[in-house]
């Protein structure tokens, strides 16, 4: 028997899909990766900052062509070419983890 998803889990799934679309849109509209870094930071800090202690910060590292996301005192490195879509999945995981810690 498959358990039904909670309203929160359904919202997480919906947010993940929207976030993935936003990441792709911001990437296509960015002039370079420094611009993308700023846009991702601005967007996700505004959207999830209250859940993550104020901010979700992205930093581009040209030496290994990666984007580092920092929030909740954690860092995750995403390869620019292959892993940027995983940002939405990781944010979903962090939000779910933060909720569990609150309980």
C-alpha positions in Angstrom: 0.0 0.0 0.0 1.3 3.4 -0.9 1.0 6.1 1.7 -0.5 9.4 0.6 1.7 12.4 0.5 1.1 15.2 3.0 0.1 18.6 1.9 3.6 19.8 2.8 5.2 17.0 0.6 2.9 17.9 -2.3 4.0 21.5 -1.9 7.7 20.5 -1.8 7.2 18.5 -5.1 5.5 21.5 -6.7 8.2 23.9 -5.5 10.9 21.6 -6.8 9.4 21.7 -10.3 9.0 25.4 -10.2 12.5 25.9 -8.9 13.9 23.8 -11.7 12.1 25.9 -14.2 13.4 29.1 -12.6 17.0 27.8 -12.6 16.8 27.0 -16.3 15.2 30.4 -17.0 17.8 32.3 -14.9 20.6 30.4 -16.6 19.3 31.2 -20.1 18.9 34.9 -19.2 22.3 35.4 -17.5 25.2 37.1 -19.2 27.7 35.0 -17.4 28.1 32.7 -14.3 28.7 35.7 -12.0 25.4 37.1 -13.1 23.8 33.7 -12.6 25.3 33.5 -9.1 23.7 36.8 -8.2 20.3 36.0 -9.7 20.2 32.6 -7.9 21.2 34.2 -4.6 18.6 36.9 -4.9 15.8 34.6 -6.0 16.3 31.8 -3.5 17.1 34.0 -0.6 13.9 35.8 -1.2 11.9 32.6 -1.6 13.4 30.4 1.1 15.5 32.8 3.2 13.0 32.7 6.1 13.3 28.9 6.2 17.1 28.9 6.0 18.0 31.6 8.5 18.0 34.5 6.1 19.7 33.5 3.0 20.6 31.0 0.3 24.0 32.1 -1.1 25.5 31.0 -4.4 29.1 31.5 -5.4 30.7 30.7 -8.8 34.2 29.2 -8.8 35.8 29.5 -12.2 38.7 27.2 -11.3 36.5 24.1 -11.3 33.5 25.6 -13.1 31.2 25.0 -10.2 28.5 26.8 -8.2 28.5 26.5 -4.4 25.3 26.9 -2.5 25.4 27.8 1.1 22.5 27.7 3.5 21.7 26.3 7.0 25.5 26.3 7.6 25.9 23.7 4.9 27.6 23.9 1.5 26.9 21.9 -1.6 28.9 22.2 -4.8 27.2 21.8 -8.1 29.1 21.3 -11.4 27.9 24.0 -13.8 27.7 21.7 -16.8 25.9 18.8 -15.2 24.5 19.5 -11.8 22.7 22.8 -11.7 19.3 21.2 -12.0 20.0 19.3 -8.8 19.8 22.6 -6.9 16.0 22.3 -6.8 16.2 18.7 -5.4 18.7 19.7 -2.8 16.6 22.7 -1.6 13.6 20.3 -1.3 15.8 18.0 0.8 17.0 20.8 3.1 13.5 22.2 3.6 12.2 18.7 4.6 15.2 18.3 6.9 14.6 21.7 8.5 10.9 20.8 9.2 12.0 17.5 10.9 14.4 19.4 13.1 11.6 21.8 14.2 9.4 18.9 15.4 
